[in-house]
């Protein structure tokens, strides 16, 4: 089994969606959102599904050796931004689906222009039972008063 770091997504803190080749990830605690383009969505999907960093980088190197260095830096950027965190889970090995031909470098763009609006969304203040039950102040996930 390939080694290397594996990652997990903090499901209550980071939400994501891939639409037409672009992944949008939102950090619900800060209101910052991110756009992942190029091979970024493929890398993100593989890591979130449980692929190890080594397996992802090996697949990219086989497909386009020139893309390996930028892909390694991209993964580190995801970790630095807090979108992915290292996981001790070593089970399974997900694959990565890459487009044919030369790979577009992965790109992560960070946006904070809507953080105040995203943090005002009352959906952040709910309990595990969901909306419209507002979580009491001081519970995890509730917003400060």
VEXMITOR-685818 format. One line per 2 residues: number of its first residue (from 1); for each residue z, x negated, y negated of N, C-alpha, C. Coordinates in Angstrom, 3 decimals, padded with zeros to 6 digits. Atoms other than C-alpha are relative to their C-alpha. Layout:
VEXMITOR-685818
NUM = Z X Y Z X Y Z X Y ~ ...
end
This chain:
VEXMITOR-685818
1 = 000.000 -000.853 001.188 000.000 000.000 000.000 000.000 -000.884 -001.232 ~ 000.030 000.802 001.216 -000.854 -001.401 -003.435 001.352 000.047 -000.710
3 = -001.251 000.066 000.734 002.099 -002.525 -005.514 -000.221 000.310 -001.462 ~ 000.117 -000.211 001.440 002.707 -002.465 -009.211 000.845 001.146 -000.472
5 = -000.811 -001.059 000.596 004.476 -000.187 -011.584 -000.630 001.366 000.243 ~ 000.399 -001.403 -000.029 004.316 003.533 -011.147 000.726 000.676 -001.151
7 = -000.539 -000.656 001.185 005.022 005.976 -013.907 000.266 001.464 000.268 ~ -000.226 -001.443 -000.051 006.308 009.446 -014.465 -000.118 000.541 -001.421
9 = 000.144 -000.716 001.262 005.807 011.958 -017.188 001.258 000.823 -000.194 ~ -001.175 -000.803 000.299 008.844 013.487 -018.824 -000.490 001.390 -000.397
11 = 000.608 -001.315 000.161 007.717 017.099 -018.404 000.578 000.873 -001.088 ~ -000.587 -000.816 001.055 010.161 018.603 -020.863 -000.228 -000.610 -001.369
13 = 000.180 000.690 001.277 009.332 016.040 -023.539 -001.461 -000.190 -000.360 ~ 001.409 000.262 000.247 005.606 015.358 -023.152 -000.848 001.038 000.735
15 = 000.958 -000.934 -000.603 002.921 017.970 -022.564 -001.393 -000.560 -000.259 ~ 001.342 000.547 000.154 -000.762 017.215 -022.081 -001.030 000.965 000.562
17 = 001.144 -000.800 -000.452 -004.148 018.810 -021.548 -001.259 -000.827 -000.207 ~ 001.283 000.681 000.133 -007.595 017.367 -020.913 -001.085 001.046 -000.174
19 = 001.073 -000.938 000.319 -010.520 019.211 -022.478 -001.223 -000.803 -000.398 ~ 001.273 000.644 000.311 -014.123 018.008 -022.493 000.111 -001.514 -000.161
21 = -000.062 001.448 -000.009 -013.273 014.390 -021.699 001.017 -000.632 -000.928 ~ -001.046 000.519 000.875 -010.379 014.030 -024.163 001.337 000.565 000.456
23 = -001.351 -000.455 -000.336 -006.698 014.189 -023.270 000.820 000.019 -001.272 ~ -000.931 -000.136 001.110 -004.267 015.462 -025.869 001.393 000.027 000.612
25 = -001.392 000.041 -000.451 -000.614 014.573 -025.291 000.887 000.192 -001.219 ~ -000.906 -000.277 001.111 002.216 015.866 -027.473 001.417 -000.363 000.415
27 = -001.408 000.309 -000.191 005.705 014.390 -027.697 000.777 001.089 -000.735 ~ -000.667 -001.147 000.599 007.751 017.521 -028.276 001.291 -000.355 -000.735
29 = -001.220 000.390 000.711 010.809 015.597 -029.489 -000.291 -000.569 -001.381 ~ 000.335 000.590 001.298 008.998 013.872 -032.342 -001.066 000.786 -000.744
31 = 001.092 -000.729 000.614 006.072 016.202 -032.990 -001.255 -000.839 -000.135 ~ 001.164 000.877 000.054 003.678 013.273 -032.659 -000.962 000.403 001.104
33 = 000.969 -000.285 -001.048 000.453 013.961 -030.818 -001.000 -001.135 000.089 ~ 000.849 001.128 -000.330 -002.005 011.599 -029.237 -001.321 000.484 000.565
35 = 001.318 -000.257 -000.557 -005.701 011.609 -028.410 -000.363 -001.190 000.880 ~ 000.420 001.030 -000.937 -006.836 009.655 -025.340 -001.480 000.218 000.270
37 = 001.445 -000.115 -000.191 -010.570 008.962 -025.136 -000.519 -001.203 000.781 ~ 000.607 001.056 -000.804 -013.009 006.634 -023.376 000.423 000.180 001.449
39 = -000.519 -000.118 -001.370 -011.640 005.864 -019.909 001.480 000.395 -000.009 ~ -001.409 -000.376 000.124 -008.173 006.821 -021.220 000.395 001.223 000.810
41 = -000.372 -001.175 -000.793 -008.172 010.326 -019.690 000.003 -000.259 001.515 ~ 000.033 000.312 -001.438 -009.120 008.939 -016.244 001.219 -000.831 000.383
43 = -001.175 000.833 -000.257 -006.386 006.306 -016.432 001.259 000.849 -000.040 ~ -001.161 -000.882 000.169 -003.845 008.867 -017.657 000.150 000.908 001.219
45 = -000.065 -000.930 -001.132 -004.699 011.364 -014.915 000.452 -000.696 001.271 ~ -000.369 000.736 -001.210 -004.417 008.738 -012.188 001.475 -000.403 -000.034
47 = -001.398 000.427 000.091 -001.070 007.407 -013.442 000.959 001.175 000.116 ~ -000.854 -001.189 -000.070 000.412 010.885 -013.901 000.028 000.562 001.420
49 = 000.077 -000.497 -001.372 -000.742 011.786 -010.369 000.698 -000.917 000.998 ~ -000.756 000.876 -000.878 001.144 008.799 -008.930 -000.658 -001.306 000.370
51 = 000.655 001.274 -000.291 -001.347 005.934 -008.804 000.800 -001.138 -000.631 ~ -000.684 001.162 000.572 000.160 002.510 -009.338 -000.901 -000.644 -001.047
53 = 000.744 000.728 001.027 -000.861 000.418 -012.302 -000.991 -000.965 000.653 ~ 000.883 000.949 -000.695 -002.301 -002.190 -009.899 -001.226 000.689 000.585
55 = 001.125 -000.719 -000.613 -004.447 000.392 -008.100 -000.997 000.456 -001.057 ~ 000.876 -000.447 001.088 -005.827 001.764 -011.371 -000.798 -001.176 -000.550
57 = 000.688 001.167 000.559 -006.625 -001.681 -012.745 -000.983 -000.595 000.999 ~ 000.925 000.507 -001.019 -008.213 -002.741 -009.439 -001.267 000.856 000.042
59 = 001.163 -000.895 -000.016 -010.491 000.333 -009.464 -000.870 -000.229 -001.234 ~ 000.752 000.242 001.235 -011.484 -000.328 -013.070 -000.727 -001.340 000.073
61 = 000.615 001.334 -000.118 -012.154 -004.008 -012.352 -001.218 000.049 000.922 ~ 001.148 -000.145 -000.906 -014.414 -003.053 -009.427 -001.169 000.696 -000.696
63 = 001.053 -000.774 000.663 -016.338 -000.592 -011.598 -000.609 -000.753 -001.182 ~ 000.467 000.697 001.205 -016.577 -002.751 -014.734 001.025 -001.070 -000.370
65 = -000.986 001.055 000.238 -014.749 -006.110 -014.849 000.362 -000.204 -001.468 ~ -000.267 000.193 001.427 -015.040 -006.250 -018.640 001.025 001.001 -000.540
67 = -000.903 -001.049 000.486 -012.890 -003.102 -018.959 001.451 -000.213 000.429 ~ -001.344 000.168 -000.553 -009.833 -004.436 -017.107 001.045 -000.363 -001.049
69 = -000.988 000.444 000.985 -008.105 -006.185 -020.027 000.370 001.124 -000.969 ~ -000.314 -001.088 000.934 -008.419 -003.247 -022.429 000.758 001.116 000.697
71 = -000.704 -001.039 -000.760 -007.200 -000.913 -019.681 001.463 -000.370 000.195 ~ -001.385 000.455 -000.144 -004.071 -003.005 -019.065 000.752 000.177 -001.316
73 = -000.625 -000.165 001.318 -003.337 -003.000 -022.805 000.238 001.477 -000.308 ~ -000.122 -001.446 000.209 -003.909 000.775 -022.910 001.225 000.546 000.741
75 = -001.151 -000.465 -000.780 -001.357 001.359 -020.139 001.295 -000.430 -000.675 ~ -001.200 000.473 000.693 001.177 -000.771 -021.975 000.251 000.804 -001.271
77 = -000.136 -000.814 001.212 000.513 001.229 -025.149 000.571 001.381 000.328 ~ -000.558 -001.289 -000.428 001.227 004.487 -023.271 001.503 -000.105 000.232
79 = -001.429 000.226 -000.261 004.575 003.049 -022.188 000.741 -000.223 -001.320 ~ -000.641 000.289 001.284 005.396 001.707 -025.673 000.173 001.257 -000.850
81 = -000.082 -001.258 000.765 004.707 005.131 -027.210 000.939 001.007 000.657 ~ -000.923 -000.899 -000.688 007.044 006.727 -024.660 -000.680 001.160 000.705
83 = 000.710 -001.091 -000.683 004.341 008.922 -023.139 000.196 -000.071 001.515 ~ -000.280 000.223 -001.412 004.892 007.421 -019.685 001.206 -000.904 000.104
85 = -001.117 000.898 -000.230 008.007 005.840 -018.318 -000.041 -000.481 001.441 ~ 000.023 000.532 -001.365 008.342 003.571 -015.295 000.841 000.850 000.940
87 = -000.668 -000.791 -001.018 009.364 005.362 -012.127 000.268 -000.898 001.196 ~ -000.310 000.772 -001.193 011.050 003.901 -009.067 -000.680 000.550 001.235
89 = 000.650 -000.635 -001.141 009.013 006.189 -006.809 -001.164 -000.852 000.481 ~ 001.073 000.825 -000.564 006.794 004.165 -004.489 -000.789 000.766 001.060
91 = 000.673 -000.774 -001.034 005.467 007.013 -002.374 -001.413 000.371 -000.406 ~ 001.364 -000.469 000.225 001.814 007.918 -002.021 -000.817 -000.949 -000.853
93 = 000.899 000.782 000.853 -001.152 006.494 -003.843 -001.161 000.899 -000.397 ~ 001.081 -000.832 000.514 -003.394 008.640 -005.992 -001.182 -000.887 -000.353
95 = 001.198 000.728 000.381 -006.949 007.588 -006.723 -000.336 000.224 -001.455 ~ 000.467 -000.162 001.374 -008.815 007.347 -009.977 -001.485 000.313 000.053
97 = 001.412 -000.370 000.087 -012.114 009.036 -010.764 -000.577 -000.584 -001.277 ~ 000.618 000.648 001.147 -014.263 006.885 -013.019 -001.457 000.418 -000.116
99 = 001.426 -000.313 000.166 -017.646 007.718 -014.524 -000.850 -001.180 000.473 ~ 000.924 001.060 -000.430 -020.647 005.752 -013.251 -000.455 -000.800 -001.209
101 = 000.530 000.838 001.065 -022.010 002.867 -015.275 001.081 -000.705 -000.783 ~ -000.984 000.716 000.826 -020.321 000.815 -017.987 001.069 000.963 -000.506
103 = -001.112 -000.848 000.411 -016.918 002.164 -018.911 000.281 -000.165 -001.492 ~ -000.407 000.044 001.412 -016.018 003.075 -022.470 001.453 -000.448 -000.041
105 = -001.392 000.465 000.066 -012.821 001.257 -023.450 000.950 001.182 -000.236 ~ -000.976 -001.066 000.251 -009.729 003.456 -023.307 000.525 -000.111 -001.418
107 = -000.463 -000.005 001.393 -008.470 004.481 -026.698 001.123 001.009 -000.151 ~ -001.138 -000.865 000.285 -005.151 005.940 -027.819 000.152 000.086 -001.506
109 = -000.189 -000.213 001.431 -004.926 007.450 -031.281 001.257 000.826 -000.190 ~ -001.294 -000.634 000.262 -001.564 008.510 -032.687 -000.085 000.769 -001.313
111 = 000.015 -000.847 001.196 -001.164 011.365 -035.172 001.396 000.550 -000.260 ~ -001.303 -000.557 000.354 001.973 012.379 -037.027 -000.114 000.996 -001.152
113 = 000.208 -000.876 001.150 000.421 014.625 -039.663 000.508 001.425 000.202 ~ -000.466 -001.366 -000.246 001.630 017.823 -037.976 001.389 000.024 000.626
115 = -001.276 000.053 -000.705 004.994 016.663 -036.669 001.002 001.034 -000.503 ~ -000.942 -000.988 000.524 006.965 018.941 -038.986 -000.344 001.403 000.486
117 = 000.404 -001.320 -000.491 004.932 021.979 -037.951 000.284 000.157 001.492 ~ -000.252 -000.072 -001.433 005.180 021.167 -034.252 001.489 000.129 000.293
119 = -001.438 -000.079 -000.214 008.947 020.716 -034.536 000.587 001.323 -000.470 ~ -000.473 -001.304 000.459 009.312 024.048 -036.348 -000.262 001.101 001.016
121 = 000.350 -000.989 -001.013 007.825 025.878 -033.385 001.258 000.436 000.744 ~ -001.247 -000.455 -000.632 010.682 028.060 -032.047 000.001 -000.163 001.517
123 = 000.060 000.166 -001.446 009.507 027.479 -028.488 000.838 -001.198 000.437 ~ -000.812 001.176 -000.312 011.415 024.155 -028.668 001.472 000.355 000.160
125 = -001.411 -000.367 000.007 014.700 026.024 -029.013 000.363 000.949 001.123 ~ -000.266 -000.963 -001.064 014.544 028.017 -025.793 000.760 -000.641 001.150
127 = -000.680 000.439 -001.204 016.578 027.811 -022.635 -001.016 -000.091 001.132 ~ 000.878 000.124 -001.160 015.138 027.162 -019.183 -000.606 001.346 000.388
129 = 000.525 -001.331 -000.321 014.656 030.948 -018.855 -001.197 000.370 -000.855 ~ 001.189 -000.222 000.819 012.020 030.749 -021.599 000.234 000.862 -001.212
131 = 000.004 -000.793 001.221 011.182 032.578 -024.760 000.210 001.455 000.341 ~ -000.556 000.211 001.329 012.694 034.595 -026.453 001.473 -000.379 000.015
133 = -001.409 000.359 -000.052 016.115 033.396 -025.275 000.218 -001.364 -000.644 ~ -000.218 001.226 000.757 017.157 030.805 -027.841 001.189 -000.755 000.591
135 = -001.073 000.851 -000.541 019.251 027.900 -026.558 001.087 -000.161 -001.046 ~ -001.085 000.240 000.948 022.685 027.481 -028.128 -000.124 -001.400 -000.596
137 = 000.069 001.301 000.676 022.903 024.635 -030.645 000.766 -001.027 000.807 ~ -000.666 001.082 -000.707 023.792 021.328 -029.059 -000.417 -000.160 001.451
139 = 000.470 000.142 -001.370 022.137 021.971 -025.692 -001.275 -000.828 -000.006 ~ 001.229 000.793 -000.039 019.367 019.627 -024.540 -001.219 000.867 -000.278
141 = 001.221 -000.733 000.325 016.062 020.742 -026.000 000.130 000.883 -001.229 ~ -000.139 -000.823 001.199 017.589 022.713 -028.882 -000.136 -000.871 -001.217
143 = 000.189 000.749 001.247 016.834 021.681 -032.418 001.306 000.026 -000.788 ~ -001.206 000.013 000.828 019.623 020.622 -034.764 -000.108 001.027 -001.116
145 = -000.030 -001.006 001.073 020.691 023.131 -037.356 -000.066 -000.655 -001.349
end
